[in-house]
Amino acid sequence: MSATIVPYAESHFDGVNSLWLESFPGDPVWNRAEAAIPAKLAVQRELFLVALDGNKIVGSIMAGYDGHRGWLYALAVSNDCRRRGIGSALVHEAETRLKALGCGKINLQIRASNSAVAAFYKRLGYGTEDRISMGKRIVAS
């Protein structure tokens, strides 16, 4: 891996926005950078990481910890930089930071149809759990 992992800074916005548009086409408006990034920066900003190849954003991950469970969100790696260990490095760094906070278990959600991402996480030691994922939007988008 030739990328360096650093905490997100405001100067990274355009690069992360471009990365997310490439990685998450068709995502709903509440998941887009202009909504998600300010919300993340208000809470545990140290758990928002980017991977840099020189000055170019080539990856990102958000994590969160509620005192009981940790969560991984928005792992993205630029299409032309995949299979170089950047995604794995981002996950490992997020895990390290969560563990330092006292986190004992990490959860994540992926779309059921995304078998490539499921296989990626399985290679990193994550397993499928017998759960039903439910959600409710309480803020208008």
N, C-alpha and C positions, 0 to 999 in steps of 0.2 A: 504494500500500500504506500503510495506516495503522498497521500493527503495528511494534513494536520488537523486535529480536532480541537476546536476552541469554543468557548461560550459565545452564544449569539450576541452581536452588537448591532445597534441601529443601522450602521453602515452596510450590514448584510441584507437588508430588507429586499432590495431589488433582485439580488441573486437568489434568495430563498423563494421569492415570489415566482421567478422564472422557473426554478426547479420544481416547485409544487404544480405549476400549470402544466409542465411536462409530465410529471409523475402521477398526478391525480386529475386527469381530464374529466370534466363533468361533475366534479365535486360540488356539493351544495354551497351556497353563498356563505353560510356560517362556518364552513371549513376553509375558506379562502384566506390567504395571507393577511389581507387588510382587516379581517375580523379576528382570526385566531391568534395572530402574533401579539397585538396589543393586550389581549386577554391573558396570554401566557406570560408576558412581561410583568403583569401585575401580581403574579403568583409564582414563586419558585423559578425566577428567571434563570438561575444557575443550572436548571435542568433542561434548558433549551440549548442544544449544541449544533454546531455546523462543522462540516468537513471542508477544508480549503485545499485546493491544488494551486499553489501560488496564491493569487488573489481571487481565484474563481471558486464560487460555491459549488461543490460537487455532491454534497450530501447534507442531510439534516435529520434531527430526531428531537422530539419533545418527550419528556418524562414528567411524572407527577407522583407525589406521595401524600397520602391522607392520614398517615400515622398508623394505618392498618395494612394497606396494600399499596404497592407501586403499580404504575401504569406506564406503558409505552404508547406513543402516538406519533403519527406523521413521520415515520421513517421513510426517507426518500434518498435515492442515489441517482444522479444523472445517468441517462441511458448509455452514454458513451463511456461511463466510468464503472459500469457494473462488472462484477466478477473480479474485482481487484481487492476485495477485503474491506472496502470502505463501510458497507452496511454492517458487517460484523463488528468492525472497530467502533462504530457509533453505538451499537447495542451494548457492547462490552463496557464502554465508557459510561453510558447511562446506568447500567447495572452497578458499576463501581460506585457511582454517586448515590444511587438509591440505597445500596448496602451501607454506605457511610452514614446515612440518615437513620439507620435502624430497620430498614425495610427487609422483611423476611420472605416475601412472595411478590412476584411481578405478574400482572395480567396484561393482556393486550387483546384487541379485537381486529379481525380482518374479515373482509368479505368472503362468504362461503365459497364463492366461485373462483377465488384467487388461489389456485392450487400451487402456483410457483412461490408465492409469498409464504403459504403454509409450509411448504418444503424447506424454505430458507430458515424459518423459525424452528422447525423440528431439528435441523442440523445444529442449531445453537442450543438445543436442550429443552425447548418448549414443547409441551404436549397439549393435545386437544382435551378439553374438560367437558363433561356432560353438563352443560349449562344452556339456558335460554337467555339470549341477550335482549334486553328490553330498553326502550328509551322513551322519553317524553320531552318535546320542546316546550319550554316554559317562557321563552322569550321569542317574540315575533322576529322573523328574519327579514 
